Amino acid sequence: MTAPTTAPPGAAAPAGTAPGYRPGRTLPLRVEALRQLKRRRTYVMAGLLAALPFVLALAFWIGGGPDGRGNNRITLMDTATASGANFAATCLFVSAGFLLVVPVALFCGDTVASEASWSSLRYLLAAPVPRARLLWSKLAVGLAFSAAAMVLLPLVALAVGTAAYGWGPLQLPTGGALPAGDAVPRLALAVGFVFVSQLVTAGLAFWLSTRTDAPLGAVGGAVGLTIIGNVLDAVTALGDWREFLPAHWQFAWADALQPQLEWGGMAKGAAVSVTYALILVALAFRGFARKDIVS
């Protein structure tokens, strides 16, 4: 079920094409964004992400703050209450491995599959919305909501941490500190890398969303395969092969919080994630263009 092509300006419309039809104006991004924004799962996910800093601050208040004196090495968790910047970095550390995977898989995996589950997908294409236009609109909105989720957590954490522990330099576990004025741009860079590293999860969820009519299958499949990637990265016997796993570079953002900014790990991780994401998105477009839409 494909949409007819539009006629060039000044030319007669092809047979079967409505006058004034413009494929590029179908399913505007603002319409798709409003549809996704009004869904309950969007507010539930935003609430969970915003609640994490409060839960963590409450845990530190009850437990008396982190204490690394029993360890031979100081970790980022041990410096969590040093300042608002440290608290934001700690929240990013505890959530980057799994929690931030969930909103990305949800917003990108629940797009096309949800339309199919509601039996509204074929009606969208009959509007007519070209298949490529539909996918681009849903992918763009899914990525935008995923980016918003990535930004929401550290922003709330920075506000909560500043209110609880004060505004100050970012104390580094390796020794030394980053001035408060430098800490915020470094944290922004870390958040940006986390988003790029999650593009492979977004691409995987989006591809699965075009292959199934079950949104939970697309979201759960993307989360499950991401977990498998983390497990494989823990298998040291794989040696250098682990460098081809996106999970191997998921904490490379910590290089942004060093006295001297290190780009090597983040550059390699970004290259791996973007490569996988482009392949998965291309597979999604190729498969959806040939799919018989009956939902």
Salt bridges, closest charged atoms under 4 A:
GLU32 OE1 - ARG35 NH1 3.26
GLU32 OE2 - LYS138 NZ 2.98
ASP67 OD2 - ARG69 NH2 2.63
ASP110 OD2 - ARG39 NH1 2.66
ASP110 OD2 - ARG41 NE 3.17
GLU115 OE2 - ARG35 NH2 2.40
GLU115 OE2 - LYS138 NZ 3.04
ASP233 OD1 - HIS248 ND1 2.69
